[in-house]
Amino acid sequence: MSTTSPIGAVVCALCSGSVVPTEMVSLELPLSDGGSQGLYVHWSCLRNALHPTVPLSDVDSYGGPGK
């Protein structure tokens, strides 16, 4: 994963590298004012950030989309 991203690129919220759709997880966080904030992360960054005992549905069995 790259540590720099071109202007206008989708950037991983965990590593700041460029994220392409086949590697991307979209997270939506609810805000107290009723709105939300969207974040994008690599599947691998999300897996690495979570405790190993936290399941990610079928993702763990095939490694994320496009794998």
Beta strands, then each sheet from edge to edge (+ up, - down):
strand 1: 24-30
strand 2: 36-42
sheet 1: 1+ 2-
end
